[in-house]
Amino acid sequence: MLCHRIKQFREYNNLNCKIIADVLGITEDEYKAFETNEANPSIDIIKALARLYKVTVDEFYGYTP
C-alpha cells in the first residue's frame, strides 16, 4: 500500500512527520493522514516526496527499476 511506502521512506531516512510536512508545505496532520491511509496524496505530493528521497515515483507504488 502507498501509505506504508510513504512511512517506510520517511523512517528509512530518519525524518519526522513535521519535517516532511514543512518541506511539502502542508500541515503535520495532513501528512500523517497519508501514512495512516486516511487521505490519498496528490500526484504533486508524490512527485515532491520522490524528489526529496531521490527515488522514482514508481518506487512509491512498489515498482523497482
Buried (B, 14 or more C-beta within 10 A) or exposed (E): EBBEBBBEBBEEEEBEBEBBBEBBEBEBEBBBBBBEEEBEBEEEBBEBBBEBBEBEEEBBEEEEE
